[in-house]
Amino acid sequence: MIRFLLNDELVSLEDCSPELTVLEFLRTNKGRTGTKEGCASGDCGACTVVVAEPAGGQLRYTSLNSCITFVGTLHGKQLLTVEHLEQSGALHPVQQAMVDLHGSQCGYCTPGFIMSMFALYKSCDTPSRSDVERALAGNLCRCTGYRPIIDAALSLAGRGAKDQFSDAETRVREQLTQILKDAPSASLTQDDHRFYIPSTSDELASLLQAYPRAKLVAGGTDLALSVTQQLQQPEVLIYTGRVAEMAEIRKSEDALLIGGGVSYSVAEPLLHKHFPAFADLLERLGSLQIRNQGTIGGNIANASPIGDTPPVLLALNAKIHARSGNHCEAIPVDQFFTGYRETALPEQGFIEQIEIPLQPERELYVFKISKRLDDDISAVCAAFSLSIDDCGAVTDARLGFGGMAATPARAINAEQALIGKPFTEEGIKAAQTALASDFSPIDDVRASGEYRLMVAQNLLLRAVLEQNNPTQEPLEVVQYA
């Protein structure tokens, strides 16, 4: 059985389809049709809802795409939809701002925008325009135009975020805490289909031993598409979001340790402190709704050749801490990807933790090339970790690339060609040439192989230009009319 709050209503589910999405639960089971279905793939934001859960002695409000969120992941959380915002017939300040500033025409996308704005309202008292754009980047509008919607969000700055949810926060936090205390682990079953929610690594390891063909749900931002787009019905799903050991994120003396279940949004502040270029990449990885759910561990285990985090982890010489049963091992990330969507993860294994060595003496450059700046799939993703001496010569180099081969991979020949050379336009020419022996990229819908190779070579030049002009604005388009 799972238990969660639907606003103030305590919901208990036991005999329930494990692959039931939050969107389907709301619209079909509860008749709450304010939440809309647009794409059923987490792209348009029409289905955005807000989830609140205890964090650091208070409630943390996050937006997510209900169309690709399994209802089992709600255990111990509060689910809020657009119907819950009004109080005694009065609109919530977020809703009133949309009315006053004419932020809606046809209205289909409006509930999703309102819920994204509500999450921002509850988490940031004085949002800047960039904060607003970040919060709304995962919501699409086809008729109103974004200016009045952005104006509505900006008008809420300094309003104090006081509402009926603030008044009820202590009570809700205590209820959710009690749910998890009573049932730290939970499950759903229907016929032969099961959804398990373990609370420890030991429990997760045991479940994988019992169900070796089970699918792990971390954020589910990719796995859920097999249900909503391909109509698959996996027999056993195991959610890692409640596994205590996989939720840890901390700094040790010489490394960052990020649990396999830590979302991009939670990891971002610590990464920004120690690897700002990595954190900047995460800002372009999906929308905020996706980053609130998706995990670095899931991005690695997915083993996509165009995954955005593996190239950076290759450049940073990270290690994957994997567990299978009672056996634990640390796998260097450059030995983890063994073939197209194949990894060295042991059978019945899972990624418990990612270890990233701290490297303050090295320079890190991270570049993502895609057709859109935000919320788009990479054609090429590159990360360069370089050690440069006082004379400007490269003494060590690790170059990680995605989109260039069947797996994320290092450019070994280009690395060797860089070492001993000055990090200048002239000094990188041999490395640019060597990239052609490291990779033979393919043509596909995102880019031709020729384009990819040329881009990869030019990104080395871009790193040189940024190195030689550290005070210059980033060499990318970041402002629009």
C-alpha positions as a printed NumPy array, in Angstrom:
array([[  0.   ,   0.   ,   0.   ],
       [  1.101,   3.564,  -0.692],
       [ -0.211,   6.632,   1.115],
       [ -0.023,  10.279,   0.171],
       [ -1.963,  13.509,   0.491],
       [ -4.032,  14.871,  -2.387],
       [ -4.11 ,  18.386,  -0.97 ],
       [ -5.804,  17.616,   2.397],
       [ -7.214,  14.223,   1.419],
       [ -5.326,  11.156,   2.616],
       [ -5.162,   8.695,  -0.28 ],
       [ -4.368,   5.009,   0.228],
       [ -3.764,   2.799,  -2.823],
       [ -3.002,  -0.904,  -2.847],
       [ -4.696,  -2.737,  -5.722],
       [ -3.511,  -0.37 ,  -8.428],
       [ -1.75 ,  -0.658, -11.777],
       [  1.967,  -0.073, -11.083],
       [  2.396,   1.838, -14.34 ],
       [ -0.516,   4.2  , -13.581],
       [  0.691,   7.757, -14.095],
       [ -0.197,  10.658, -11.827],
       [ -1.961,  12.328, -14.768],
       [ -4.154,   9.301, -15.414],
       [ -4.858,   8.947, -11.699],
       [ -6.006,  12.57 , -11.499],
       [ -8.124,  12.64 , -14.639],
       [ -9.561,   9.096, -14.689],
       [ -9.593,   7.965, -11.052],
       [-10.329,  11.304,  -9.412],
       [-12.049,  13.292, -12.147],
       [ -9.64 ,  16.204, -11.629],
       [ -9.478,  17.405, -15.23 ],
       [ -7.821,  20.75 , -14.581],
       [ -4.491,  19.034, -15.207],
       [ -4.203,  18.625, -18.984],
       [ -2.587,  16.046, -21.23 ],
       [ -0.644,  17.567, -24.103],
       [  2.258,  15.409, -25.233],
       [  2.365,  12.539, -22.691],
       [  6.166,  12.741, -22.898],
       [  7.171,  15.49 , -20.471],
       [  7.799,  18.137, -23.116],
       [  4.904,  20.602, -23.101],
       [  4.194,  21.213, -19.396],
       [  0.385,  21.166, -19.732],
       [  0.27 ,  18.385, -17.121],
       [  2.451,  20.166, -14.547],
       [  1.575,  19.55 , -10.911],
       [  3.406,  20.375,  -7.695],
       [  4.621,  17.912,  -5.093],
       [  5.527,  18.918,  -1.536],
       [  7.703,  16.784,   0.718],
       [  9.635,  17.29 ,   3.964],
       [ 13.167,  18.582,   3.492],
       [ 15.379,  20.29 ,   6.054],
       [ 12.606,  20.908,   8.578],
       [ 10.191,  22.425,   6.077],
       [  8.267,  21.511,   2.946],
       [ 10.001,  21.636,  -0.411],
       [  7.681,  22.381,  -3.326],
       [  8.724,  21.103,  -6.738],
       [  7.038,  21.053, -10.124],
       [  6.915,  17.872, -12.173],
       [  5.309,  16.425, -15.283],
       [  2.437,  14.226, -14.108],
       [  2.212,  12.483, -17.497],
       [  5.544,  10.682, -16.946],
       [  5.365,  10.246, -13.171],
       [  4.188,   6.93 , -11.776],
       [  1.653,   7.283,  -8.986],
       [  3.718,   4.952,  -6.768],
       [  6.406,   7.627,  -6.463],
       [  3.951,   9.803,  -4.476],
       [  4.28 ,   7.714,  -1.305],
       [  4.859,  10.082,   1.623],
       [  4.313,  13.248,  -0.434],
       [  1.603,  15.845,  -0.962],
       [  0.184,  16.263,  -4.473],
       [ -1.22 ,  19.667,  -5.438],
       [ -3.111,  20.533,  -8.635],
       [ -4.592,  23.7  , -10.052],
       [ -7.96 ,  22.897,  -8.418],
       [ -6.393,  23.173,  -4.973],
       [ -5.14 ,  26.76 ,  -5.253],
       [ -8.356,  28.733,  -4.801],
       [ -9.653,  29.201,  -1.27 ],
       [-13.257,  29.931,  -0.343],
       [-13.978,  31.063,  -3.886],
       [-11.013,  33.455,  -4.028],
       [ -8.263,  32.921,  -6.549],
       [ -4.734,  32.211,  -5.364],
       [ -2.329,  35.168,  -5.931],
       [ -0.701,  33.232,  -8.791],
       [ -4.05 ,  32.701, -10.506],
       [ -5.095,  36.303,  -9.932],
       [ -1.853,  37.575, -11.459],
       [ -2.561,  35.59 , -14.64 ],
       [ -6.044,  37.144, -14.826],
       [ -4.883,  40.694, -14.111],
       [ -2.046,  40.605, -16.643],
       [ -3.928,  38.746, -19.388],
       [ -1.737,  35.657, -19.314],
       [ -4.262,  33.279, -20.875],
       [ -6.153,  32.984, -24.163],
       [ -7.379,  29.494, -25.032],
       [ -6.416,  28.38 , -21.522],
       [ -5.296,  24.84 , -22.307],
       [ -1.719,  25.416, -21.149],
       [ -2.71 ,  27.78 , -18.335],
       [ -3.054,  25.232, -15.489],
       [  0.473,  23.973, -16.165],
       [  1.887,  27.493, -16.218],
       [  0.069,  28.322, -12.994],
       [  1.497,  25.273, -11.217],
       [  5.045,  26.091, -12.374],
       [  4.533,  29.659, -11.148],
       [  3.106,  28.334,  -7.875],
       [  6.222,  26.21 ,  -7.272],
       [  8.363,  29.293,  -7.896],
       [  6.117,  31.389,  -5.617],
       [  6.63 ,  28.886,  -2.793],
       [ 10.395,  28.575,  -3.229],
       [ 11.625,  32.067,  -4.157],
       [ 10.237,  35.272,  -2.631],
       [ 11.911,  37.707,  -5.018],
       [ 12.477,  35.917,  -8.333],
       [ 14.481,  37.635, -11.045],
       [ 13.505,  37.461, -14.701],
       [ 16.032,  34.661, -15.204],
       [ 14.436,  32.765, -12.276],
       [ 11.046,  33.135, -13.936],
       [ 12.317,  32.034, -17.34 ],
       [ 13.988,  29.025, -15.735],
       [ 10.778,  28.056, -13.914],
       [  8.63 ,  28.4  , -17.039],
       [ 11.023,  26.95 , -19.622],
       [  9.23 ,  23.594, -19.526],
       [  5.798,  25.069, -20.291],
       [  4.734,  25.758, -23.872],
       [  2.052,  28.226, -24.988],
       [  0.793,  28.303, -28.567],
       [ -1.471,  31.371, -28.498],
       [ -1.012,  33.813, -25.608],
       [  2.654,  34.68 , -26.041],
       [  5.075,  34.539, -23.169],
       [  5.398,  38.24 , -22.296],
       [  2.181,  38.557, -20.237],
       [  2.847,  35.199, -18.563],
       [  6.331,  36.299, -17.554],
       [  4.914,  39.646, -16.393],
       [  2.404,  37.792, -14.219],
       [  5.17 ,  35.749, -12.593],
       [  7.345,  38.832, -12.029],
       [  4.435,  40.692, -10.407],
       [  4.484,  38.152,  -7.561],
       [  7.984,  39.16 ,  -6.41 ],
       [  8.066,  40.3  ,  -2.801],
       [  4.552,  39.074,  -2.024],
       [  5.83 ,  36.915,   0.836],
       [  4.552,  33.596,  -0.531],
       [  1.894,  33.55 ,   2.186],
       [ -1.192,  31.491,   1.438],
       [ -3.319,  28.677,   2.849],
       [ -0.461,  26.236,   2.252],
       [  1.845,  28.266,   4.487],
       [ -0.744,  28.142,   7.259],
       [ -1.055,  24.36 ,   6.949],
       [  2.639,  23.591,   6.462],
       [  3.398,  22.317,   9.965],
       [  0.401,  19.994,   9.951],
       [  1.158,  18.674,   6.458],
       [  4.825,  18.118,   7.257],
       [  3.901,  16.146,  10.369],
       [  1.401,  14.036,   8.406],
       [  3.913,  13.201,   5.689],
       [  6.622,  12.444,   8.232],
       [  4.262,  10.085,  10.026],
       [  3.36 ,   8.286,   6.78 ],
       [  7.035,   7.565,   6.113],
       [  7.655,   6.625,   9.729],
       [  4.802,   4.123,   9.663],
       [  5.768,   2.711,   6.254],
       [  9.264,   3.666,   5.064],
       [  8.882,   0.953,   2.407],
       [  5.727,   0.346,   0.388],
       [  4.348,  -1.389,  -2.68 ],
       [  1.522,  -1.589,  -5.206],
       [  0.225,  -4.767,  -6.812],
       [ -2.32 ,  -5.633,  -9.458],
       [ -2.508,  -9.126, -10.902],
       [  1.112, -10.093, -11.641],
       [  2.368,  -6.506, -11.813],
       [  4.19 ,  -4.915,  -8.899],
       [  5.659,  -1.55 ,  -7.879],
       [  8.11 ,  -1.666,  -4.968],
       [  9.398,   1.265,  -2.914],
       [ 12.408,   0.116,  -0.855],
       [ 13.891,   2.413,   1.773],
       [ 17.432,   0.981,   2.03 ],
       [ 20.14 ,  -0.284,  -0.308],
       [ 19.934,  -3.708,   1.355],
       [ 16.239,  -3.903,   0.551],
       [ 16.797,  -2.742,  -3.028],
       [ 19.555,  -5.318,  -3.532],
       [ 17.287,  -8.083,  -2.215],
       [ 14.428,  -7.052,  -4.504],
       [ 16.716,  -7.118,  -7.549],
       [ 17.892, -10.587,  -6.574],
       [ 14.266, -11.711,  -6.348],
       [ 13.186,  -9.915,  -9.539],
       [ 16.243,  -9.817, -11.841],
       [ 14.202,  -8.44 , -14.771],
       [ 12.711,  -5.571, -12.788],
       [ 12.967,  -2.043, -14.161],
       [ 14.45 ,   0.573, -11.849],
       [ 12.585,   3.88 , -11.603],
       [ 14.809,   6.757, -10.534],
       [ 13.228,   9.869, -12.033],
       [ 11.436,   7.801, -14.66 ],
       [ 11.773,  10.622, -17.193],
       [ 12.919,   8.157, -19.863],
       [ 11.467,   4.872, -18.614],
       [  7.94 ,   6.293, -18.388],
       [  7.99 ,   6.992, -22.128],
       [  7.976,   3.243, -22.767],
       [  4.589,   3.21 , -21.022],
       [  3.039,   6.402, -22.403],
       [  4.467,   6.214, -25.93 ],
       [  5.093,   2.504, -26.551],
       [  2.267,   1.186, -24.313],
       [  4.534,  -1.276, -22.539],
       [  3.433,  -2.761, -19.204],
       [  6.52 ,  -3.735, -17.198],
       [  5.774,  -6.494, -14.717],
       [  7.964,  -5.194, -11.882],
       [  9.03 ,  -1.619, -11.2  ],
       [ 11.307,  -0.672,  -8.3  ],
       [ 11.481,   2.975,  -7.253],
       [ 14.837,   4.186,  -5.933],
       [ 13.674,   7.614,  -4.776],
       [ 13.194,   6.503,  -1.156],
       [ 16.471,   4.573,  -0.778],
       [ 18.272,   6.485,   1.974],
       [ 21.821,   5.714,   0.831],
       [ 21.035,   6.776,  -2.746],
       [ 19.627,  10.12 ,  -1.603],
       [ 22.883,  11.256,   0.027],
       [ 24.977,  14.041,  -1.454],
       [ 28.056,  15.317,   0.302],
       [ 31.613,  16.535,  -0.025],
       [ 34.419,  14.435,   1.399],
       [ 38.008,  15.565,   1.774],
       [ 38.846,  14.904,  -1.859],
       [ 35.62 ,  14.152,  -3.74 ],
       [ 31.942,  14.863,  -4.237],
       [ 29.747,  11.862,  -3.492],
       [ 26.376,  11.95 ,  -5.225],
       [ 23.805,   9.248,  -4.542],
       [ 22.378,   7.421,  -7.515],
       [ 18.892,   8.689,  -6.662],
       [ 19.807,  12.388,  -6.301],
       [ 17.959,  14.587,  -8.791],
       [ 19.676,  17.127, -11.015],
       [ 17.999,  19.965,  -9.116],
       [ 19.269,  18.74 ,  -5.754],
       [ 22.79 ,  18.101,  -7.079],
       [ 23.089,  21.431,  -8.839],
       [ 23.995,  23.728,  -5.891],
       [ 26.937,  21.561,  -4.761],
       [ 28.118,  21.095,  -8.337],
       [ 27.899,  24.833,  -8.916],
       [ 30.235,  25.409,  -5.995],
       [ 32.913,  22.978,  -7.16 ],
       [ 32.307,  22.454, -10.891],
       [ 30.358,  25.497, -12.156],
       [ 30.696,  24.457, -15.8  ],
       [ 29.013,  21.137, -14.962],
       [ 26.2  ,  22.921, -13.115],
       [ 25.697,  25.249, -16.092],
       [ 25.232,  22.203, -18.307],
       [ 22.488,  20.892, -16.021],
       [ 20.598,  24.152, -16.557],
       [ 20.243,  23.085, -20.192],
       [ 19.349,  19.466, -19.47 ],
       [ 15.61 ,  19.223, -19.949],
       [ 13.159,  21.548, -18.258],
       [ 12.954,  22.286, -14.543],
       [ 10.184,  19.7  , -14.224],
       [ 12.548,  17.098, -15.715],
       [ 15.504,  18.181, -13.569],
       [ 13.341,  17.939, -10.46 ],
       [ 12.929,  14.21 , -11.148],
       [ 15.739,  13.012, -13.419],
       [ 18.942,  11.793, -11.786],
       [ 22.608,  11.706, -12.713],
       [ 22.608,   8.015, -11.799],
       [ 19.765,   7.359, -14.222],
       [ 21.465,   9.344, -16.971],
       [ 24.55 ,   7.137, -16.572],
       [ 22.694,   3.817, -16.323],
       [ 20.621,   4.691, -19.385],
       [ 23.912,   4.562, -21.335],
       [ 22.638,   6.742, -24.153],
       [ 25.42 ,   7.887, -26.514],
       [ 23.931,  11.39 , -26.317],
       [ 23.471,  11.554, -22.545],
       [ 24.737,  14.892, -21.262],
       [ 26.399,  13.975, -17.965],
       [ 28.661,  11.043, -19.044],
       [ 31.055,  13.207, -21.127],
       [ 31.613,  15.457, -18.1  ],
       [ 32.111,  12.506, -15.781],
       [ 34.614,  11.041, -18.263],
       [ 36.56 ,  14.293, -18.241],
       [ 36.454,  14.436, -14.439],
       [ 37.673,  10.837, -13.995],
       [ 34.607,   9.904, -11.96 ],
       [ 33.877,   6.47 , -10.514],
       [ 30.597,   4.58 , -10.458],
       [ 29.932,   2.765,  -7.18 ],
       [ 27.822,  -0.219,  -8.166],
       [ 26.192,  -2.813,  -5.959],
       [ 24.808,  -6.27 ,  -6.719],
       [ 23.596,  -8.317,  -3.788],
       [ 26.236,  -7.854,  -1.086],
       [ 28.997,  -7.132,  -3.607],
       [ 30.093,  -3.517,  -4.111],
       [ 32.654,  -2.254,  -6.604],
       [ 33.939,   1.059,  -7.936],
       [ 34.038,   1.202, -11.73 ],
       [ 35.961,   4.018, -13.463],
       [ 33.484,   5.745, -15.73 ],
       [ 35.742,   5.264, -18.758],
       [ 35.33 ,   1.493, -18.254],
       [ 31.591,   1.618, -17.589],
       [ 30.184,   1.975, -21.133],
       [ 30.891,  -1.246, -23.03 ],
       [ 28.69 ,  -0.864, -26.128],
       [ 25.598,   0.828, -27.482],
       [ 23.35 ,   1.128, -24.387],
       [ 25.454,  -1.533, -22.676],
       [ 27.375,  -1.096, -19.433],
       [ 29.634,  -2.926, -17.016],
       [ 26.911,  -2.789, -14.354],
       [ 26.797,  -6.291, -12.808],
       [ 23.662,  -8.426, -13.116],
       [ 20.969,  -7.409, -10.627],
       [ 23.148,  -4.376,  -9.967],
       [ 22.415,  -0.696,  -9.444],
       [ 24.346,   2.546,  -9.173],
       [ 24.499,   3.424,  -5.506],
       [ 26.788,   6.445,  -5.765],
       [ 28.87 ,   8.569,  -8.135],
       [ 32.272,   9.749,  -6.92 ],
       [ 33.754,  12.853,  -8.564],
       [ 37.324,  13.76 ,  -7.508],
       [ 37.806,  17.392,  -6.55 ],
       [ 40.239,  18.987,  -8.993],
       [ 40.696,  22.68 ,  -8.13 ],
       [ 44.006,  22.859, -10.007],
       [ 42.453,  21.853, -13.345],
       [ 40.432,  23.808, -15.896],
       [ 37.032,  22.407, -16.88 ],
       [ 35.206,  23.358, -20.065],
       [ 31.774,  21.937, -20.872],
       [ 29.944,  22.567, -24.134],
       [ 26.571,  21.378, -25.409],
       [ 25.641,  21.854, -29.058],
       [ 21.935,  21.55 , -29.816],
       [ 19.333,  23.216, -32.   ],
       [ 17.814,  25.049, -29.018],
       [ 19.597,  26.512, -26.025],
       [ 17.172,  24.971, -23.519],
       [ 15.398,  21.635, -23.207],
       [ 16.931,  19.957, -26.239],
       [ 18.904,  16.836, -27.109],
       [ 22.614,  17.242, -27.823],
       [ 24.1  ,  16.811, -31.258],
       [ 27.522,  16.966, -29.582],
       [ 28.384,  17.311, -25.915],
       [ 32.016,  17.845, -24.943],
       [ 33.897,  18.24 , -21.673],
       [ 37.598,  19.077, -21.358],
       [ 39.495,  18.764, -18.08 ],
       [ 42.963,  20.244, -18.494],
       [ 46.012,  20.786, -16.35 ],
       [ 47.983,  23.772, -17.661],
       [ 51.355,  24.832, -16.26 ],
       [ 52.596,  28.349, -15.606],
       [ 54.082,  28.525, -19.115],
       [ 50.698,  27.801, -20.684],
       [ 51.48 ,  24.227, -21.759],
       [ 49.063,  21.338, -21.259],
       [ 50.504,  18.8  , -18.829],
       [ 47.46 ,  16.514, -18.655],
       [ 44.168,  16.278, -20.535],
       [ 40.941,  14.302, -20.368],
       [ 38.472,  14.944, -23.192],
       [ 34.98 ,  13.421, -22.925],
       [ 32.509,  13.416, -25.808],
       [ 28.898,  12.432, -26.365],
       [ 27.16 ,  12.119, -29.731],
       [ 30.371,  11.092, -31.453],
       [ 30.224,   7.286, -31.11 ],
       [ 28.026,   4.411, -29.955],
       [ 28.95 ,   5.255, -26.369],
       [ 30.137,   8.343, -24.504],
       [ 33.912,   8.152, -24.888],
       [ 37.254,   9.823, -24.301],
       [ 39.299,  11.187, -27.2  ],
       [ 42.538,   9.382, -26.308],
       [ 44.526,  10.394, -29.397],
       [ 43.523,  14.029, -29.091],
       [ 44.451,  13.975, -25.395],
       [ 47.97 ,  12.759, -26.232],
       [ 48.299,  15.349, -28.98 ],
       [ 47.52 ,  18.131, -26.488],
       [ 50.06 ,  17.141, -23.837],
       [ 53.226,  19.211, -23.973],
       [ 51.724,  21.745, -26.379],
       [ 50.763,  25.313, -25.524],
       [ 47.029,  25.76 , -25.116],
       [ 46.772,  28.173, -28.029],
       [ 45.169,  28.17 , -31.465],
       [ 48.421,  26.847, -32.931],
       [ 49.047,  24.385, -30.106],
       [ 45.71 ,  22.575, -30.464],
       [ 45.932,  21.908, -34.204],
       [ 47.426,  18.449, -33.788],
       [ 44.675,  17.541, -31.313],
       [ 41.999,  18.8  , -33.701],
       [ 43.423,  16.569, -36.411],
       [ 43.679,  13.625, -34.009],
       [ 39.943,  13.785, -33.265],
       [ 39.348,  12.273, -36.705],
       [ 41.192,   9.147, -35.577],
       [ 39.306,   9.031, -32.287],
       [ 35.814,   9.212, -33.779],
       [ 33.866,   8.416, -36.938],
       [ 30.477,   9.927, -36.031],
       [ 27.333,   8.896, -37.875],
       [ 24.696,  10.914, -39.706],
       [ 21.288,  11.147, -38.05 ],
       [ 18.339,  13.491, -37.705],
       [ 20.218,  15.817, -35.341],
       [ 23.443,  16.277, -37.324],
       [ 25.667,  14.779, -39.985],
       [ 28.868,  12.98 , -39.051],
       [ 30.888,  15.63 , -40.873],
       [ 29.212,  18.396, -38.895],
       [ 29.795,  16.586, -35.6  ],
       [ 33.5  ,  16.142, -36.252],
       [ 33.911,  19.768, -37.292],
       [ 32.024,  20.947, -34.2  ],
       [ 34.181,  18.775, -31.926],
       [ 37.329,  20.288, -33.446],
       [ 35.942,  23.803, -33.133],
       [ 35.053,  23.28 , -29.481],
       [ 38.742,  22.883, -28.706],
       [ 39.249,  26.287, -30.297],
       [ 36.356,  27.687, -28.297],
       [ 38.015,  26.475, -25.087],
       [ 41.229,  28.239, -26.099],
       [ 39.364,  31.476, -26.791],
       [ 37.594,  31.322, -23.441],
       [ 40.878,  30.503, -21.673],
       [ 42.589,  33.513, -23.229],
       [ 39.658,  35.868, -22.556],
       [ 38.399,  34.917, -19.084],
       [ 36.478,  38.168, -18.558],
       [ 34.635,  37.928, -21.87 ],
       [ 30.995,  36.874, -22.046],
       [ 30.441,  33.182, -22.883],
       [ 30.792,  32.463, -26.581],
       [ 27.169,  31.446, -27.039],
       [ 23.81 ,  33.043, -27.695],
       [ 22.15 ,  33.579, -24.316],
       [ 19.982,  36.632, -24.953],
       [ 17.089,  36.946, -27.37 ],
       [ 15.007,  39.839, -28.6  ]])
